[in-house]
């Protein structure tokens, strides 16, 4: 119940607008053929930004136990390009907004949500968003 309340407050106090910004970036990447590999990452980050409480970003190969094109050398190169073009300044934006939210006690959960978005903002390729609730996960992680 607390997660639902935090997510609703998040939507009201900027989460919806941030998700729209990510989806606009995804459309921009999709329309430029060169940016197509990053469009999916931007769209997924938008979904995660829309409803951040109750989920987390994890490395796909560590979660599934299987390596794929996004978690191998091509994913590393894609993440380096993403970091140079968009990742560092988007992460800096999340840090600055998190600092703003820490100025009020009521804003601490929102500051936490912004800090939680930083790893996937910096290096989205090879990452996936999973629910913290085991019953809501699409498949169980490998151990």
N, C-alpha and C positions, 0 to 999 in steps of 0.2 A: 504494500500500500504506500509506503514511503517513497519507493522508486517511482510509482505512478505520479504522486504529488510533485516530486522533484522534476520529472520529465515534463509535466504540464507547466510548471513554473519556468522551466528552461525554455519551452516553446514561446511563452509569453515574453520573457525577458531576453530575447535575441536568438534563441536556437533556430527558430523558423527562418529568420533572415540569413543566418549563417549557412544553413542548409541550402537555401536558394542560391547563395553566392557560390557554394561548391558545385551545385548543379549547373549554374551558368558557366563555370569554368569547365565542367565536363562537356557541355555543348560546344564551347569554344575549341577544346581539344578534339572533339569528334569531327567538327567541320573542317579542321585542318588535318589533312590526311597524315601528316607527320606526327601529330599529337595523339593519334588514335590509341596507341598503347596506354597512354596516361588517362584517357577519358574514363575508363572503367574504374581506375583508382579514385579519381575525383568524384565519380558518382557514388562509390561505396563510402567514401569519407563523408559525403553529404548525408547519406542514410544514417551513418553513425553519429553525425553531428545533430541530426534531427531528434534522436532518441538515445542519448548517451548513457543514462543511468540504467544499470542492469546488464550491460554488455561490456566487452573489452576487446581490444585489438591484439591478436596473437600472430606469430609467424605461422604460415600455412604448413610448411614442412615439419615444424615441431609439433603442430597440432594433429596432423594426419599421419605423420610418419613417412610420407612420400614426397620426394622432390619433384618439381615440375619446372616448366620454362621460366616461371616468375621467381622461383627460389634458387635458380642456378646462376651461372655467369651472366646470362642475358638480363636477368632480373636485377643483378647488381649494377650492370651498366645503365639500365633504365632508371634505377634509383639514383645513381649519380647525376644523370641528366635532370631528373625531377628535382633533386636537391638544388642543383645550380639554377634552374629556371623558376621554380615556384616554392619548393619545400622550406627553405630557410626563412624566407620572409613571411610565409604563412605561419610557421611555427613561432616566429617572433611576434606576430600579431596575437596568437593565442597566449603567449607569455605576458604581453602587455595587458591584455584584457583580464587575465588571471590576476595580475597585480592589482588592477582596478577593483576586481571583485573581493579581494582580500581586505580591502579597506573597511568593509562592513561585515559584521558577524553573519548576517543573513546570506551574504554572498559567498561564503566559504565553500558550499557544495558546488557552486557554479565555477569557482576558481579551480576546484579539483577536476571538474569535467573538462575545462580547457586544458589543464595540464595532462589529463588522460588522453587528449587528442593529439598531443605532440608527436609521439612515436610514429603513428600512422601518417601524420602530416609530413614528416620528414622523409620517410621511406615507405610509400604505400604498396609498391609492387612486391608481391610475395607475402602480403599480410591479409588477414581475414578478420571479420568481426564475428564474435560468438557471444551467445548469451551466457551469463553467469549462472543461470538456472540449468542444471543438467537435463531436466525434462524437456527444455525448449531447444536443445542443441540438435542440429540436423544429423550429426553422427558423433559417436564418442571419440575422444582423443586417444591416440595410441600411447601406451606406456612402455 
